[in-house]
């Protein structure tokens, strides 16, 4: 991944991931977080595993991020954008839609 791609990915990721690392960790420890999405191997949902990885990325120094980290950041950007386009009508504060997005580091009501 070249420098321009990294910059674009960084900017989009930082725009869409609006939860702080500690806030995301608290959310990931909740029952609501663990119940959002479909469980994969080991019982953990894809979004929950992604959230743990996002915390690591947010806490890392930008210069220490690997190409694999940037690929995960692209995955996060794509997921959040697709999911935001599917926003349900009405109050979304206590919906699986919001909870799923929060597992990916984006709180749509923040």
C-alpha positions in Angstrom: 0.0 0.0 0.0 1.5 3.3 -1.1 1.6 6.5 0.9 -1.4 8.1 -0.8 -3.5 5.0 -0.1 -2.4 4.9 3.5 -3.3 8.6 3.9 -6.7 8.2 2.3 -7.4 5.1 4.5 -6.3 6.8 7.6 -8.5 9.9 6.9 -11.6 7.8 6.2 -11.0 5.5 9.2 -10.6 8.5 11.5 -13.7 10.1 10.1 -15.9 7.1 10.6 -14.5 5.5 13.8 -16.0 8.0 16.3 -15.5 6.0 19.5 -12.5 6.5 21.7 -10.5 3.3 22.6 -11.7 3.2 26.2 -15.3 3.8 25.2 -15.1 1.0 22.6 -13.5 -1.3 25.1 -16.3 -0.7 27.6 -18.9 -1.3 24.9 -17.2 -4.5 23.8 -17.4 -5.8 27.4 -21.2 -5.4 27.4 -23.8 -8.1 26.8 -25.4 -5.9 24.1 -22.1 -5.9 22.2 -21.7 -9.6 22.3 -25.3 -10.2 21.1 -25.0 -7.9 18.0 -24.3 -9.9 14.9 -23.9 -13.5 14.0 -21.4 -15.6 16.0 -18.6 -17.2 14.1 -16.0 -19.7 15.3 -15.5 -19.6 19.0 -18.8 -17.8 19.5 -17.5 -14.3 18.9 -19.1 -12.2 16.2 -17.0 -10.7 13.3 -17.9 -7.2 14.5 -16.8 -7.9 18.1 -13.5 -9.3 16.9 -13.1 -6.3 14.6 -13.8 -3.9 17.6 -10.9 -5.5 19.5 -8.6 -4.9 16.5 -9.9 -1.4 16.1 -8.9 -0.6 19.7 -5.4 -1.9 19.0 -5.2 0.3 15.9 -6.4 3.4 17.7 -3.8 2.9 20.4 -0.9 2.3 18.0 1.3 5.0 16.7 0.5 5.8 13.1 4.0 5.0 12.0 3.8 1.5 13.6 0.7 0.4 11.6 1.3 -2.4 9.1 -0.2 -3.0 5.7 -2.4 -5.6 7.4 -3.6 -2.9 9.8 -4.5 -0.6 6.9 -6.3 -3.5 5.2 -8.4 -3.9 8.3 -9.0 -0.1 8.4 -10.3 -0.3 4.8 -12.6 -3.2 5.8 -14.0 -1.1 8.7 -14.6 1.9 6.4 -16.5 -0.3 3.9 -18.6 -2.0 6.6 -19.5 1.3 8.3 -20.5 3.0 5.1 -22.6 0.0 3.9 -24.3 -0.3 7.3 -25.0 3.5 7.5 -26.8 3.2 4.1 -29.2 0.7 5.7 -30.3 2.9 8.6 -33.7 1.9 9.8 -36.4 4.5 10.4 -37.3 5.7 13.8 -35.4 5.8 17.0 -32.2 3.7 16.6 -30.7 4.1 20.1 -31.5 0.6 21.2 -31.3 -1.4 18.0 -29.2 -4.2 16.7 -28.3 -1.9 13.8 -26.7 0.6 16.1 -25.1 -2.1 18.3 -23.5 -3.7 15.3 -22.1 -0.4 14.1 -20.7 0.3 17.6 -18.8 -3.0 17.5 -17.1 -1.5 14.4 -16.2 1.7 16.3 -19.0 3.9 15.0 -21.8 5.2 17.2 -24.4 6.7 14.9 -26.1 8.7 17.7 -22.8 10.2 19.0 
